[in-house]
């Protein structure tokens, strides 16, 4: 691609805030949960600030200071909650929250350190890009499982002390959910595009090396990935009926399909003719001028004409492909930027 367009690195934290109401006779239990709730609110706001910054910059590295702030807020909240006394001798809820925050701290501090290392090399191949996303998914899954466990303990505590938890989300929680939904859609579309983008890079590399066998193999592979990608786009859900990413990806895949199916056979033919011309030229020049026959001259002139014709055609095709490639990739990058700006909420 003409410029890097990466997926924001965002852990899906599913349990960073809650709302609740309570009966008057349980004010002490209510206040106990409210104290922990305020700590969650602070963490959630820091997480939104980090995830939003990453989404808008499209790079975890550029938002590293936000991640550090988020980690610090987790550590401070964990310390404050750990120093709270057990409620009426029951430390289960407090300790479970501390355990969850400890896990969150390690995921953001250690797992994401590895994820950012993967970000540095992800664009080198499709397999590395998949590994990059797999690392994110594994971190998110770890958080999801811990979140579910804590949720059960939280509900048990609330039920024991007659506190009614509300399912209503806070505004910050809604924003966090939006950030993650936007990222998921962006990731799905980007991976489809990236697979063909890398396959085209392998094709162009084979042409530069004048390896026509590899070029033909990669041409067929590019056509296959483009067709498969277009098929996947047909079944892909979109975010808030915004099909802009899908449309931009479809245009790029359409270019890759056209390039592989319609244009590359002529390009490969040019390289074959160029190779043949070099052989005929070398053989012709090796014959002393006085010893050259009419047949030798005719064969040489024929090779020259075929090469010149193929060269002119190649220049036209190459210029057209370069311009079309620039157009579709600039369109993708512009649409991707607009999509993120439009749908990713910003922290206060």
N, C-alpha and C positions, 0 to 999 in steps of 0.2 A: 504494500500500500504506500501511497505517497507520503503519508504521515501516520504515526502510530495512533491507533484508536483502541484502547484497551478497556476491559471491563472493570468497573470499580470494585475494589476489594472490600467486601462488607460481610461481616458475620451476622447471621440472622439471630438476634437475641430475642427470644420469645417470652421472657419473663423478667421485664425490668420495671413494671409498674402495675398497680392495681388500684381499684377504688372500692370503698366499703362504707356501709352505714351500720349503726349499732343501737341496741336498746340502752336506755339511760342507766340501768343497773350494772352495766358492764363497762363503765367509763375507763377503768384501769386497763382492761384488756384492749379496749379501743385505742387508748393512748399508746399502749405498747406497740400495737400494729402500726399506728400512725407514725411513730418515731421511725420505725423501719421503712415505712412508706415514703417518708421524706428523703431518706437516704437513696431509695430507689429512684425517686424523681430527679435527684441531682445526677445520678449515674446515667439515667435515660437521656437527660438533656445533653450531657457530654458525649454520649454515644451518637445522638442525632447530629451534633456539631461535627463529629469525626466522619460519620458515614456520608453526610451531605457534602462535606468538603472533598472527600474522595470521589464521589459521584460527579461533582462538577469539574474536578481536575482530571479525571480519568486515570489517576495514578496514585497508588498508595504512598509512594516515596514523597510526593509533593505535600502530602498531608500528614507526614510523620509526627509533627509537633502536636497535632490533634489527637493522634493515637496515644501519645505519651500522656497528654492531659487526661484522656479517658482512663488509661491504666492507673494514673495517680488517683483519680476520683474513686475507682474501684477499691484501691488499697486503703484509702482513708475511710470509706464507708465500711469496709470489712472490719477495720480496727475499731471503729466506733460501735458497731453492732456487737462485735465480740466482747467489748467491755461492758455491755448491758448485763444486768443480772438476769438469771432465769426467772420466768414469770411463774410465781407461786410454786417454785421448785421444779417447774417444767422447762427444760432447756432445749427440747427437741426442735421447736420452731426456730429459735435463735441460732442454734448450731447448724441447722440445715441451711439457713440463709447464709451463714458464714462459709459453709462448704461450697455452696453455689457460687458465691462471689470469689472464692479461692480458685475454683475451676475457671470462671470467667477471666480472672486475672491471668492465669497461666495460658489460656487460649489466646488472649490478646497479646501477651508478652512473648510467648514461645512459639506457638503454632503460627501466629501471623508474622513473626520474624522469618520463619521458613517460607511462608507464602510470598513475602516481599522478595526473598532471594529468588524464588521461582519466577516472579514477575520480570526479573532482569533477563531471563533466558527464554521466556515463554514463547516469544515470537519466532524462535529459531525453527520450530517444527510444530505440526499439529499435535503430535503426541505430548510434547512439552506443554502446549497450551491446555490440553486435556488434563494433564497432571496438575497444572496450576489451578484449574477449576475443581478438580477432585479434592485437592487439599482444602479449598474453601468449603466444599460440601461436607467433608469429614469434620471440620471444625464446627460447622453449623449443626451437624447431626449430634455431635457431642454436647453442644449447648442445648439442643432440643430435648434430649433424653434427660439431662439434668433439670431442665425447666419443668418437664412433666412430673418428675419426682418431687420437686419442691412444691409444685402446685397442689399435689395431694396432701402434703404435710400442712401447707397453709390453710387449705380448706378444713382439715381436721382440727386445727387450732381454732379457727373461726367458729366451727360448729360446737366445739366443746365449751366455748365461752359466749355462745349466743350472739355472735357477730355475723351479720348478713353481708356477704361479699356481693358486690355489683359486677355485672359483666360489661358495664360501660367502660369504654376505653378513654383514656385521657387524650388531649390534643397531641401531645408529644408522642404517645404510643401510636396514634394513627399516622403521624408523620413517619415514624420509624417503619411501620408496616408498608407505607407507600414507597419509601426508599428501596426496600427489599423487593417489592413487586416490580418496580421499574427495572431494577438490576436483573432480576430473573428473566424478564422478557428480552432485555438487551443482550444478556449472555446467550440465550437460545439462538437469537438471530445472528449474533456475531460469530459464533462457532460454525454455523452453516457457511457464512461468507469466508471465514478464515481458512476452512478446509480447501476450498477452490483456489483461494489466493495463494496458499503455499504450493498447491499442485502446479499452478501456473509458474511459480518461481522455479520449481524443479525443471519444468519444460524449457524455460528460457535459459537456465543454466546448462542444460544438455545442448541447446543450440550454440551457446557460446563456446562450448567445448568441441563442437562439431561432431558430437556423438549422435548419429542419426537413429541408431537403434533405440537408445535411451529417449531421444526426442519423440519418436513414434509411440513408445510405451507411455510416456508422460502425457502426450497429446490425448491418447485414448483414456487415460486415467482422469485427465482434466475434464473431458467431456462427460465421463461417468459421474464425477463428483458434482458437476454443475447440474446435470439432470436430476440426480438424487436430491440435491439441495433445493431445487425448484419444487420437487414433489413434497419435501418436508414443509416448505413454506405454505403449501396449500392446506395443511392440517394444523398449522401453528396458531394458537390463540394469541390475541393482541391485548395490549393494555389500554383500557378505556376507549376502545374502538379506534385507537390511533394506529393506523397501518403504515405510517411513514417509514419506519425501519424496515418492515417487510417489503414495501415497495422499492426502497433504495437497494435492498439486498437482491431483490428480484432483477433489477436492472443490471447489477454487477454480475450476477450469475448468467443472465442472458448474454452479456458480453463474453464471459468465459466460454459459454457454450458455442457462440458464434465463432469465436477465435479458434477453438479446438476443431470444430466441425467444418467451417467454411474457409478459414484463412490459413491455418497451419499446414494443410497439405501442400499449398503453393510455396510456403516458406521452406518447408522441408525439401521440396523439389528444387528450389533455388540452391540450397546447400549441396544437394546431390550433383546438380549441374556444375556448380562451382568446383566441386571436387574433381569431377570428370574433366572440366576444362583445364585445371592445373596439371592433370596427368597427360592430357593431349598436348598441352603447351610444352611441358618438359620433354616429352618424347620428340615433338617436332623440332624444338631447339637443339636437341641432341644430334639431329641429322645435319651434316654439313650442307651449306646452302646449295652447292653445286650438285649434291646427291639427292635433293628433294624431288620427288615425283609429283605429277599433277594430282594423283590420288592423295598424297600426303598434304598438299596445299588445300585441296577441297575438304578433307577431313578436319583440318585445322580451322579453316574459315567457317565450317559448319558449327564447330564447337564454340568459336568466338561469337557467332550470331545467336546461338542458343543461350550462351551465358549472358550476353548483353540484353536479350529479351527478358530472361529470367531476372536479371539485375534490376531492370526498369520496373518490372512488376513487383519485385521485392521491395523496392523503395516506396512505391505507392502503398503497398499493404502495410509495411512497417510504420510509415507515417500515420496511416489511418488507425492502426491498432494502438499506437502510442497516444494519439489524441483521444480515442475512445476510452482507453484505460484511464487516462487522467481525468476525463469527464465523469466516469461512473464512480471512481474512487473519491474524487473531490465531492461529488454529490453525496456519497455515503457518509463521509466525514462531516459534512455540513449538516445533514439530516440527523446524524447521531448526536452532534453537539446540541442542536435545537431540541431534540427529543429529551435529552437529559435536563436541559435548562427549563423546559416546559413542565416536566413531570416530577422532578426531584425537588422536594421541599427544602428550604434552607433553614438552618437554625436561627434563632433570634439574634 
